[in-house]
């Protein structure tokens, strides 16, 4: 496996949360936690490309890290949504160090006033040159589905950022849009709720915003690039 930085959030991987959180434990062996076959990865790649997305298929976490790193030019402004997948390949750890980019996420987190931090998330956070995120589901017919509570994630992906890089493990691949919603609500949301209980001390997360990207925007072709990994990542 290619080298990549350490994940400093190991307690928030799906496997760790399934052991530590009693509410998530029944999903520990769920098929949505497991990578699909190489054939289904190729089907998803073909579907996404037909929908106008640029796709990079890689073998493992290390290759995913290097691919994303090489896609972002020096001097670009960068922000990332919360993503267990990005944590697992070490990219969040990497962004906390010295890079060739302007990491606005660090600027946002440095703001201690809650109201001012929200404003920074709305302005510089969603309008960066490169926005890094993951999704809850990738369909074999070429759609991307994801959601969040605050709207900052879907806002940056839908329109705000100049470029978007989506990282998705092979466990995120589903048949179609209907199954994408099923995976989001019945698997990804319970897993994110477990993380929220541990990280923030709240009862659960919530799917307040839900977005399906059915094709690339015809006015900004190439804006969204998808890195598909032939391993299970995140939830």
Legacy VTK file of the C-alpha trace (Angstrom):
# vtk DataFile Version 3.0
C-alpha trace
ASCII
DATASET POLYDATA
POINTS 235 float
0.000 0.000 0.000
1.250 3.488 -0.822
2.236 5.602 2.176
-0.085 8.258 3.534
-0.183 10.376 6.704
-1.635 9.029 9.917
-5.341 9.246 10.678
-5.565 11.166 13.940
-9.301 10.464 14.307
-9.217 6.662 14.583
-11.955 6.630 17.228
-14.379 7.970 14.616
-13.908 5.297 11.978
-16.989 3.164 11.418
-15.350 0.088 12.933
-14.391 1.963 16.101
-17.799 3.607 16.510
-19.608 0.300 15.955
-17.675 -1.048 18.948
-18.036 1.991 21.206
-21.604 3.096 20.451
-24.421 0.733 21.441
-26.893 2.382 19.081
-24.620 1.774 16.080
-23.546 -1.742 17.059
-26.415 -3.506 15.204
-25.017 -2.151 11.913
-21.466 -3.371 12.551
-21.587 -6.076 9.880
-23.842 -4.204 7.458
-23.069 -4.641 3.761
-22.898 -0.842 3.366
-19.743 -0.945 5.498
-18.014 -3.203 2.967
-16.390 -2.485 -0.387
-18.284 -3.688 -3.447
-16.671 -5.679 -6.254
-14.205 -4.239 -8.751
-16.853 -4.720 -11.435
-19.292 -2.462 -9.583
-16.552 0.138 -9.095
-16.026 0.166 -12.865
-19.789 0.417 -13.419
-19.933 3.458 -11.129
-16.953 5.007 -12.923
-18.672 4.565 -16.286
-21.922 5.989 -14.932
-20.236 9.029 -13.429
-18.293 9.733 -16.615
-21.485 9.467 -18.647
-22.966 12.060 -16.278
-20.055 14.392 -17.018
-17.945 13.934 -13.889
-14.208 13.352 -14.088
-13.306 10.129 -12.285
-10.067 8.732 -10.858
-10.142 5.091 -9.704
-7.384 4.153 -7.241
-6.490 0.967 -5.392
-5.998 2.161 -1.829
-5.775 4.987 0.703
-2.218 5.917 -0.204
-3.042 6.307 -3.880
-6.132 8.309 -2.946
-4.010 10.681 -0.849
-1.482 11.223 -3.627
-4.167 11.669 -6.280
-5.955 14.406 -4.338
-2.687 16.101 -3.442
-1.650 16.204 -7.099
-4.997 17.592 -8.257
-4.620 20.823 -6.265
-2.199 23.449 -7.648
0.139 25.398 -5.414
-1.315 28.654 -4.115
-4.939 27.479 -4.301
-7.321 28.146 -1.455
-8.630 24.914 0.071
-11.368 23.934 2.491
-12.802 20.599 3.527
-16.148 19.501 4.825
-16.024 17.098 7.720
-15.234 13.745 6.148
-14.250 10.546 7.901
-12.991 9.350 4.515
-10.577 12.282 4.236
-9.477 11.592 7.813
-8.845 7.937 7.056
-6.479 8.639 4.154
-4.582 11.133 6.321
-5.574 14.193 4.328
-7.025 16.070 7.288
-3.803 15.407 9.185
-1.822 16.672 6.195
-3.874 19.878 5.937
-3.036 20.741 9.538
0.644 21.019 8.615
2.540 23.184 6.168
1.223 22.852 2.621
1.535 24.755 -0.649
-2.089 25.891 -0.306
-4.110 28.468 1.614
-6.051 26.286 4.051
-9.042 28.434 5.006
-10.369 25.687 7.285
-7.622 26.590 9.751
-8.632 30.256 9.534
-12.256 29.372 10.244
-11.426 27.200 13.247
-9.142 29.908 14.650
-12.148 32.240 15.021
-13.472 31.845 18.581
-16.613 33.953 18.186
-19.397 31.530 17.112
-21.299 34.095 15.043
-18.164 35.220 13.222
-17.117 31.617 12.622
-20.486 30.858 11.011
-20.034 33.858 8.731
-16.579 32.651 7.724
-18.002 29.226 6.957
-20.621 30.860 4.751
-18.211 33.162 2.903
-14.614 32.007 2.559
-15.513 28.439 3.555
-17.747 27.701 0.578
-16.082 29.842 -2.081
-12.590 28.348 -2.121
-10.673 27.255 -5.201
-10.878 23.597 -4.096
-13.492 22.126 -1.788
-12.774 18.618 -0.486
-15.531 16.312 0.679
-17.066 12.882 0.514
-20.605 11.679 -0.174
-23.001 9.187 1.363
-23.605 7.341 -1.888
-22.369 6.949 -5.449
-24.797 5.301 -7.838
-23.881 2.942 -10.641
-25.855 5.133 -13.033
-23.715 8.167 -12.254
-25.213 10.180 -9.397
-23.712 11.534 -6.189
-25.814 11.857 -3.034
-24.966 13.514 0.256
-26.408 15.631 3.025
-25.619 17.627 6.120
-27.144 19.504 9.020
-25.913 23.072 8.543
-25.962 23.384 4.759
-22.319 24.436 4.496
-21.331 21.190 2.814
-24.086 21.026 0.216
-23.676 24.754 -0.455
-19.999 24.485 -1.291
-20.508 21.435 -3.485
-23.609 22.681 -5.307
-22.261 26.051 -6.393
-19.914 27.928 -4.076
-16.499 26.394 -4.712
-14.636 26.780 -7.989
-13.626 23.109 -7.920
-14.829 20.140 -5.898
-12.979 16.906 -5.165
-15.152 14.068 -3.900
-13.477 11.110 -2.180
-15.549 7.933 -2.002
-14.735 4.408 -0.931
-16.175 1.394 -2.700
-18.560 0.879 0.223
-20.454 3.978 -0.943
-21.501 2.450 -4.288
-25.206 1.623 -4.673
-27.487 0.732 -7.546
-29.536 3.902 -8.061
-30.899 7.121 -6.564
-33.528 5.298 -4.504
-30.911 3.129 -2.853
-28.687 6.185 -2.339
-31.361 7.661 -0.070
-31.735 4.348 1.738
-27.994 4.155 2.361
-27.906 7.769 3.536
-30.762 7.472 6.015
-30.363 3.894 7.236
-26.562 3.675 7.425
-24.667 6.958 6.973
-26.912 8.997 9.285
-26.773 6.515 12.191
-22.984 6.347 11.818
-22.656 10.139 11.727
-24.974 10.342 14.742
-22.628 8.028 16.640
-19.720 10.308 15.738
-21.702 13.364 16.820
-22.493 11.770 20.182
-18.803 11.175 20.792
-17.484 14.428 19.326
-20.140 16.912 20.449
-22.125 15.221 23.192
-25.423 15.572 21.317
-28.114 12.852 21.009
-27.822 12.548 17.221
-27.090 14.318 13.965
-29.844 15.195 11.476
-30.286 15.114 7.717
-31.549 18.676 7.317
-30.184 19.131 3.789
-30.046 16.376 1.176
-28.605 16.821 -2.295
-28.409 14.574 -5.343
-26.039 15.605 -8.116
-27.559 13.903 -11.156
-24.966 15.209 -13.599
-22.125 17.665 -13.903
-23.108 21.299 -14.373
-23.007 21.963 -18.146
-21.768 25.516 -17.495
-18.768 24.337 -15.460
-17.621 21.039 -16.973
-14.849 19.358 -15.035
-15.653 21.281 -11.860
-16.395 18.129 -9.836
-13.840 15.325 -9.770
-14.473 12.018 -8.037
-11.764 9.816 -6.534
-13.108 6.275 -6.180
-11.122 3.980 -3.903
-11.340 0.195 -4.137
-11.525 -0.026 -0.348
-14.100 0.797 2.302
-13.770 4.345 3.593
-15.928 6.336 5.962
-19.691 6.078 6.100
LINES 1 236
235 0 1 2 3 4 5 6 7 8 9 10 11 12 13 14 15 16 17 18 19 20 21 22 23 24 25 26 27 28 29 30 31 32 33 34 35 36 37 38 39 40 41 42 43 44 45 46 47 48 49 50 51 52 53 54 55 56 57 58 59 60 61 62 63 64 65 66 67 68 69 70 71 72 73 74 75 76 77 78 79 80 81 82 83 84 85 86 87 88 89 90 91 92 93 94 95 96 97 98 99 100 101 102 103 104 105 106 107 108 109 110 111 112 113 114 115 116 117 118 119 120 121 122 123 124 125 126 127 128 129 130 131 132 133 134 135 136 137 138 139 140 141 142 143 144 145 146 147 148 149 150 151 152 153 154 155 156 157 158 159 160 161 162 163 164 165 166 167 168 169 170 171 172 173 174 175 176 177 178 179 180 181 182 183 184 185 186 187 188 189 190 191 192 193 194 195 196 197 198 199 200 201 202 203 204 205 206 207 208 209 210 211 212 213 214 215 216 217 218 219 220 221 222 223 224 225 226 227 228 229 230 231 232 233 234
